[in-house]
Amino acid sequence: MKCFTKSATAFALLLALLLLNTVSFGALAKWDVSADYSTETNPAPPVNGGIWSYGQTPYGNDTGDGPIPDASQFLLYDENAQVINQPGQAWQDLAAGTVDALGAVSFNDTGSFNTNFGIDWEPLEIDLVPDQTSQVVSTARLQVPADGIYSVHAEFADNQSCCAGREGDAWVFTDNAFQPSPLFYNPVLAASDPYLTHGAGTEREFGGSFLDPPEAPGVCGPDHCYDGLVELNAGDSIYFASGKGPSGGDHVVLRATVEQLSGETVAAHTEFSWKNDKSDNWDITSNWSPGVKPGNPVNNPGNVEDQVAIFGDAITQPQVVYTNVDKTLNAIRFDNANSYAIAGNGTITLAAGSDGTIAPTLGATQGAHQFQLNVALNADTTAEITSGATVAFNNRLSLNDNNLTVAGGGQLAVNNNTNTGSGSISVTSGVLLGSGRIGGNLSNDNIVAPGNSTGILSVDGDYTQSASGTLQIELASNGGVAGTDHDRLDVILSANLDGTLDLQLDGGYMPTIGDSFTGLVTAGTISGKFATTNNAVINGRQGIAVTYTETAVNAQIALRGNTDVASGDIDVDTGDLTTAIINFTSAGGSGKTWAEGDMDGDGDVDTGDLTTSIINFTSALAASSQQSVPEPSSGILISIGLLGLLAGARQRKNSFLSR
């Protein structure tokens, strides 16, 4: 028992040591922006081999990507927070808790201030004060001592409430050529920022600006905080800066820590979200969170084939995102009820990520969105579009010998007028629609609907419709012009048909016997037939007769029972009745067409079809004949007789088979 107790105690101690080591494992050194700085010297004495410096960094004109500071032009402040070898003006040093003339809070009486920079000690942050006259930003810089992975955590908040609209800018950036520039940029740290509690003339509560203790890594608010892993070489620096806002600038308080890690690798950002509620250029870093232009092969710290562009909840009305620069991405996702239009003269290429192991995707969970620029596939791609959402290709779609799978229950519209490269589109769920051209094959296991309203969808290769597939065709008027009066599926090679033909009559169309719709489907060759036709019945007399040739599927408004309408006949005569009787299958049959006596489109010739034909029996009428249709009572008597004969014949057949 004693041995067991000693063993258990030793095990517990070992476990505790392991747990302690686990907690601290991975951190080689740590630097704190305020705790490590000394007001006596600048740069500060080295801490764990790292050196903090404070000064200012100039930035160039805003070229649409935000005013990017030039790290190579960093200038030191001296110990009085003045620019070395340049005149500086000290801020008044007030007692703790008081507010200066511009509304900046002094949290104690040991701070040092000028027009560019300030230090407050007790709250554990520095005060970055923007220069009001020059294109410079107040900057804290840490030079790292060794190659490695560094965990960087920075929190910013506006620290002045004197002047409405004077919002400060904030940056985190490096001088490492392989890092995006900047890592973090927020052009508007508003005085009404919810992370800061304001109170003119009173000390502000840090519970309103920063979490106290500081926010843990991984829980940063995207508009005021940066938290990430950065790969740096010995001598590289990471910078934290604040500058003028759009209305003249403001004080910005900063709290930041940097840790050198072991056993870590930098996980490059792969998802980038459009963050501004406006139409603007894709190629502006400040439009994205985090601050990288996804898909750009130049000056991109990651592998573009792994990157995802997300167009989410930032916009409150339809917006256009445009680019004239070619992009390569693994995925694009839309998630907003308002519409995004991706436009420009560039081409977006969807490619397989992680060295070809992650298939590219195109996704939409809500809203109607469109590509007005060229889109190309470099690998088999899935369009996962949620029911109720729509994505449209309104320019060139290049399949490049790849397959695009339509899934998810939503709609994918192909409206491009030019399509290059062979390949295929497979509709496994959802709807493929549009009036464009597919530069390859089209297979339909769910729904294909040519047009946006009426239109022509062209297929340069083969069209194959399975038993689960449906082709939706709209009939809008009797003019007979494909694309205007009715839809058309135009197939260059072969059309292999099965499944359902879903005919949809527009509400304003009043069908008349004789109205013709030539070429609902046209193809080099047609094999098979639609198993069923929806909405073939208009009323007791009128129906939509779907007929087949070797190269086309046609339709005509006809007298129900008139099986030979394709030949120009307009009546229901003994020939039609004979055809229907010969093809009688009862309700369990399948594969029958109008020409074989199926008057309701369900694929069989049953007693209902025969009854309809008999009721509409006219004998052999000439086209100009005014002879009336027989009274229903006579037709019903004939029908009963014929049906009795059919029933007797079927009974004798069954009796014979049972012997």
Secondary structure, 3 states (H helix, E strand, C coil): CHHHHHHHHHHHHHHHHHHHHHHHCCEEEEEECCCCCCCCCCCCCCECCEEEEEEEEEECCCCCCCCCECHHHCEEECCCCCECCCCCCECCCCCCCEECCCCEEECCCCCEEECCEEEECCCCEEEECCCCCCCEEEEEEEECCCCEEEEEEEEEEECECCCCCCCEEEEEEECCCCCCCCCEEEEEECCCCCCCCCCCCCCCCHHHHCCCCCCCCCCCCCCCEEEEEEEECCCCEEEEEEECCCCCCCCEEEEEEEEEECCCCCCCCCEEEECCCCCEECCCHHHEECCCCCCCCCCCCCCHHHCEEEECCCCCCCEEEECCCCEEECEEEECCCCCEEEECCCEEEECCECCCCECCEEEECCCEEEECCEEEECCCEEEEEECCCEEEECCCEECCCCEEEEECECEEEECCCCCCCCCEEEECCCEEEECCEECCEEEECCEEEEECCCCEEEECCCEEECCCCEEEEEECCCCCCECCCECEEEECCEEEECCEEEEEECCCCCCCCCCEEEEEEECCEEEECCCEEECCECCCCEEEEEEECCCEEEEEEEECCCCCHHHCCCCCCHHHHHHHHHCCCCCCCCCCCHHHCCCCCCCCCCHHHHHHHHHCCCCCCCCCCCCCCCCHHHHHHHHHHHHHHHHHHHHHHHHHHCC
